[in-house]
Amino acid sequence: MRIEFNQGLQSAETTQTSTQRAMAASAQAAGQSGSLGEDQAQLSGAHTQVQALAAQAAQLPEVRQEKVQALRQAIEAGRYHVSPENVAGALLAHVVAGSAA
């Protein structure tokens, strides 16, 4: 197998040249559309949706008391049975999801 050492340099030079051309074109377009020192910002309306969702989440209780009470009663009555396979599967899924993030 033959390794070409100059091939990587040529592609880097090509990338640099195309980047320089893109920057020059961008600068030229900016010069045509307005003055160079002027900044512009365009905001979307997504922030209002995020604020609304955050307000809804803030109104939810941190602990679902109905579910806690139902589980407590099932445990006390001896009706709550834990499947070792389900616990192991959930643990593995949690570990895998944590390592992927």
Secondary structure, DSSP 8 states (H G I E B T S, - for coil): ----HHHHHHHHHHHHHHHHHHHHHHHHHHHHHS-TT-------THHHHHHHHHHHHHHS-SS-HHHHHHHHHHHHHT-----HHHHHHHHHHHHHHHHH-
